[in-house]
Amino acid sequence: MIIKLAAIMLTVLIALVVGFNVWGVATQGSLEPALNAERDTSANRVVMVFGASGSAGGGLLKAAVEDNEVEKVYVVTRSSTDYIAAAAEDSDKVSVIMHKDFTDYTGLENELGDVSTVLWALGTSSLQVDEATYTLIHVDFPAAFVKAWLSARQAAGNIDSPMAYHFIAGMGTDSSDAPWAHDKRKTERDVAAMAEGNGLRSFSYRSAYIRPISETTNVGHHITEALLRPGKLVTSSKELGQAMLEISARTKELANGTLLDNGDSLAYSKAYLLRLPKRSD
């Protein structure tokens, strides 16, 4: 009886995995990176990373640190991690800014005036906080930052130079009626509107499963990746960061407000990697 039940459960699991992958292949990826694209190698000269202490943000930080076109990386965080500390110790390009109030950037005007690319992974699960707190983190925090960033860029005379803001919204943002999805869609619209009339382009990533960096993964992460990768339903966090950096450098390719699904992110990560020697993630 136990063996029969286990066999049934395994069959159902296999059917679900196959179904997810078939759906992913059919729906993920509508953007095609241009071949021999024009790239601005200075577009990612100074990168600022938010949420580097989380599972997605660690990979964004790693991608920026390893990118030879990135000269400076600011990590803005409320709390550090072993990985953030190690990155700051191992690379002269990394500066950690301990920050408490993500609605106020007083005192960071000089840094913000020089930042050209922002990788935003700051967030939390809607299951962990109430609706008001979730809105504060996912709507008010990004809006306050972008307003301060544009002001600092204006003061520095860089407001019309290429800038890119990369926001992780998550899969389901477009189709769900849940409050969290409403908040994510609002941020997508609000930041895109703030980018009109200046050098900023905003991008939102409606990602599926994002595997953390290898320094923080366990067997479960890699099993999940192996099961869902065939359907384009997995990106590593470093791959996502590489896609963001590649999109930033292609200053004339994607319009402000572009929405990217998992397949799109994988395509731009592949385009990034085609220019580089192979490295581990």
C-alpha positions as CSV (number, residue, x, y, z in Angstrom):
1,M,0.0,0.0,0.0
2,I,2.8,2.4,0.9
3,I,4.7,1.6,-2.3
4,K,1.5,2.1,-4.4
5,L,0.8,5.5,-2.7
6,A,4.4,6.6,-3.2
7,A,4.2,5.6,-6.9
8,I,1.0,7.6,-7.3
9,M,2.6,10.7,-5.6
10,L,5.7,10.4,-7.8
11,T,3.6,10.1,-10.9
12,V,1.6,13.2,-10.0
13,L,4.8,15.1,-9.2
14,I,6.3,14.2,-12.6
15,A,3.1,15.2,-14.3
16,L,3.2,18.6,-12.6
17,V,6.8,19.2,-13.4
18,V,6.3,18.3,-17.0
19,G,3.2,20.5,-17.2
20,F,5.0,23.5,-15.7
21,N,7.9,23.1,-18.1
22,V,5.6,22.7,-21.1
23,W,3.7,25.8,-20.0
24,G,7.0,27.7,-19.5
25,V,8.4,26.9,-22.9
26,A,5.1,28.0,-24.5
27,T,4.8,31.3,-22.6
28,Q,8.2,32.5,-21.5
29,G,10.4,34.7,-23.6
30,S,9.1,37.3,-26.1
31,L,12.2,39.6,-26.4
32,E,15.1,38.8,-28.6
33,P,18.4,40.5,-27.9
34,A,19.8,42.2,-30.9
35,L,22.9,40.7,-32.5
36,N,26.0,42.8,-32.5
37,A,24.1,45.4,-30.4
38,E,25.5,48.9,-29.8
39,R,26.6,49.0,-26.2
40,D,27.6,51.9,-24.0
41,T,30.5,50.5,-22.0
42,S,30.2,53.4,-19.5
43,A,26.5,52.8,-18.7
44,N,27.3,50.6,-15.7
45,R,30.3,52.5,-14.5
46,V,28.7,53.0,-11.0
47,V,26.1,50.5,-9.8
48,M,24.0,50.7,-6.6
49,V,22.5,47.4,-5.3
50,F,19.5,47.2,-2.9
51,G,18.5,44.0,-1.2
52,A,21.9,42.4,-1.4
53,S,21.3,40.6,1.9
54,G,18.4,38.6,0.3
55,S,18.4,35.5,-1.9
56,A,18.1,37.5,-5.2
57,G,20.1,40.5,-4.3
58,G,23.3,38.5,-3.5
59,G,23.5,37.4,-7.1
60,L,22.9,41.0,-8.4
61,L,25.8,42.1,-6.2
62,K,28.0,39.2,-7.5
63,A,27.2,40.0,-11.1
64,A,28.2,43.7,-10.6
65,V,31.4,42.9,-8.7
66,E,32.5,40.5,-11.5
67,D,31.7,42.8,-14.3
68,N,34.8,44.5,-15.7
69,E,32.8,47.5,-17.0
70,V,31.6,48.3,-13.4
71,E,34.1,50.5,-11.6
72,K,32.1,51.1,-8.4
73,V,29.4,49.2,-6.5
74,Y,27.5,50.7,-3.7
75,V,25.6,48.2,-1.5
76,V,22.8,50.0,0.4
77,T,21.6,47.8,3.2
78,R,20.0,47.8,6.6
79,S,22.0,44.8,7.7
80,S,25.1,43.0,6.4
81,T,25.7,39.4,5.7
82,D,28.8,37.2,5.4
83,Y,28.7,37.5,1.7
84,I,28.4,41.3,1.6
85,A,31.2,41.6,4.1
86,A,33.4,39.2,2.0
87,A,32.6,41.1,-1.2
88,A,33.6,44.4,0.4
89,E,36.8,42.9,1.7
90,D,37.8,41.1,-1.5
91,S,37.0,43.9,-4.0
92,D,38.1,47.5,-3.8
93,K,35.2,48.5,-6.0
94,V,32.6,47.6,-3.3
95,S,31.4,50.1,-0.7
96,V,28.8,49.2,1.9
97,I,26.4,51.9,3.0
98,M,24.5,51.0,6.1
99,H,21.1,52.7,5.8
100,K,18.0,52.7,8.0
101,D,15.3,54.9,6.4
102,F,14.6,53.9,2.8
103,T,12.3,56.9,2.3
104,D,15.1,59.4,3.1
105,Y,18.5,59.7,1.3
106,T,19.8,62.8,2.9
107,G,23.5,62.7,3.0
108,L,23.9,60.4,0.0
109,E,23.5,63.1,-2.7
110,N,27.1,62.7,-3.9
111,E,26.9,59.0,-4.3
112,L,23.5,59.1,-6.0
113,G,24.7,61.8,-8.4
114,D,27.3,59.4,-9.7
115,V,25.2,56.2,-9.9
116,S,24.1,55.2,-13.4
117,T,22.6,51.7,-12.7
118,V,20.4,50.6,-9.8
119,L,19.7,46.9,-9.2
120,W,16.7,46.8,-6.8
121,A,16.0,43.5,-5.0
122,L,14.7,45.1,-1.8
123,G,11.5,43.4,-0.7
124,T,9.7,40.8,1.4
125,S,6.9,38.3,1.2
126,S,3.3,39.4,1.6
127,L,2.9,36.6,4.0
128,Q,5.4,38.1,6.4
129,V,4.0,41.6,6.8
130,D,0.7,43.4,6.9
131,E,-0.6,45.2,3.8
132,A,0.4,48.7,4.9
133,T,4.0,47.6,5.5
134,Y,4.1,45.7,2.3
135,T,3.0,48.8,0.4
136,L,5.6,50.9,2.3
137,I,8.4,48.5,1.2
138,H,7.3,47.9,-2.4
139,V,5.7,51.2,-3.4
140,D,6.9,54.0,-1.1
141,F,10.6,52.9,-0.9
142,P,11.2,52.7,-4.7
143,A,9.3,56.0,-5.3
144,A,11.3,57.8,-2.6
145,F,14.6,56.5,-3.9
146,V,14.0,57.3,-7.6
147,K,12.9,60.8,-6.6
148,A,16.1,61.3,-4.6
149,W,18.2,59.7,-7.3
150,L,16.9,61.9,-10.1
151,S,17.3,65.0,-7.9
152,A,20.9,64.1,-7.2
153,R,21.6,63.4,-10.9
154,Q,20.0,66.7,-11.8
155,A,22.3,68.6,-9.3
156,A,25.3,66.7,-10.7
157,G,24.5,67.6,-14.3
158,N,23.9,64.0,-15.2
159,I,20.1,63.9,-15.6
160,D,20.2,63.3,-19.3
161,S,22.9,60.7,-19.2
162,P,21.9,57.0,-19.5
163,M,20.5,55.6,-16.3
164,A,18.7,52.3,-15.6
165,Y,16.5,51.2,-12.7
166,H,15.9,47.4,-12.5
167,F,13.0,46.2,-10.3
168,I,12.2,42.6,-9.4
169,A,8.4,42.3,-9.5
170,G,7.9,38.5,-9.8
171,M,5.8,36.2,-11.8
172,G,2.0,36.7,-11.4
173,T,2.3,40.5,-11.1
174,D,0.3,40.9,-14.3
175,S,-2.5,38.4,-13.6
176,S,-3.1,38.4,-9.9
177,D,-5.7,40.6,-8.1
178,A,-3.9,40.2,-4.8
179,P,-2.8,43.4,-3.0
180,W,0.9,42.5,-3.5
181,A,0.4,42.4,-7.3
182,H,-1.4,45.7,-7.3
183,D,1.5,47.2,-5.4
184,K,4.1,45.8,-7.8
185,R,2.1,47.1,-10.8
186,K,1.8,50.5,-9.2
187,T,5.6,50.7,-8.8
188,E,6.1,49.7,-12.4
189,R,3.9,52.4,-13.6
190,D,5.1,55.1,-11.1
191,V,8.8,54.6,-11.8
192,A,8.3,54.5,-15.6
193,A,6.3,57.8,-15.3
194,M,9.1,59.4,-13.2
195,A,11.6,58.4,-16.0
196,E,9.8,60.3,-18.7
197,G,11.8,63.3,-20.0
198,N,15.2,62.4,-18.6
199,G,17.9,59.8,-19.2
200,L,16.3,57.1,-17.0
201,R,14.8,53.8,-18.2
202,S,13.0,51.5,-15.8
203,F,12.7,47.8,-16.2
204,S,10.6,45.3,-14.3
205,Y,11.4,41.6,-14.0
206,R,8.5,39.3,-13.6
207,S,10.7,36.4,-12.6
208,A,9.7,32.9,-11.6
209,Y,12.1,31.0,-9.4
210,I,15.4,32.8,-8.7
211,R,18.2,30.5,-7.4
212,P,20.5,32.1,-4.9
213,I,24.2,32.4,-5.4
214,S,26.2,29.2,-4.9
215,E,27.7,30.5,-1.7
216,T,24.3,30.3,0.0
217,T,22.5,27.5,-1.8
218,N,21.6,24.0,-0.6
219,V,20.6,20.8,-2.4
220,G,17.0,21.8,-2.5
221,H,17.7,24.9,-4.5
222,H,19.6,22.9,-7.1
223,I,17.0,20.2,-7.3
224,T,14.3,22.9,-7.9
225,E,16.5,24.5,-10.6
226,A,17.1,21.1,-12.3
227,L,13.4,20.4,-12.4
228,L,12.2,23.8,-13.7
229,R,15.1,25.0,-15.9
230,P,13.9,23.2,-19.0
231,G,10.8,25.3,-19.0
232,K,12.7,28.6,-18.6
233,L,11.2,29.0,-15.1
234,V,14.5,29.4,-13.3
235,T,17.2,32.0,-13.4
236,S,20.1,32.1,-11.0
237,S,20.3,35.4,-9.2
238,K,23.7,36.1,-10.9
239,E,22.2,35.4,-14.3
240,L,19.5,37.9,-13.5
241,G,22.1,40.5,-12.5
242,Q,24.0,39.8,-15.8
243,A,20.8,40.4,-17.8
244,M,20.2,43.7,-16.0
245,L,23.7,44.9,-16.7
246,E,23.5,43.9,-20.3
247,I,20.2,45.7,-20.8
248,S,21.6,48.8,-19.1
249,A,24.6,48.8,-21.6
250,R,22.2,48.5,-24.5
251,T,21.0,52.0,-24.1
252,K,19.0,52.2,-27.3
253,E,17.5,48.7,-27.4
254,L,14.7,48.5,-24.8
255,A,12.3,51.3,-24.0
256,N,11.5,52.7,-20.6
257,G,8.9,50.6,-18.8
258,T,9.8,47.3,-20.5
259,L,8.5,44.3,-18.7
260,L,10.6,41.1,-18.8
261,D,9.6,37.5,-18.0
262,N,12.0,34.7,-17.0
263,G,12.6,33.7,-20.6
264,D,13.6,37.3,-21.5
265,S,16.0,37.5,-18.6
266,L,17.6,34.2,-19.7
267,A,18.0,35.6,-23.2
268,Y,19.8,38.7,-22.1
269,S,22.0,36.8,-19.6
270,K,23.0,34.6,-22.5
271,A,23.8,37.6,-24.6
272,Y,25.9,38.9,-21.7
273,L,27.8,35.7,-21.4
274,L,28.5,35.4,-25.1
275,R,30.9,38.3,-24.7
276,L,32.8,36.7,-21.8
277,P,34.9,33.7,-20.9
278,K,32.9,31.1,-19.0
279,R,32.8,31.5,-15.2
280,S,31.0,29.6,-12.4
281,D,28.0,31.2,-10.8
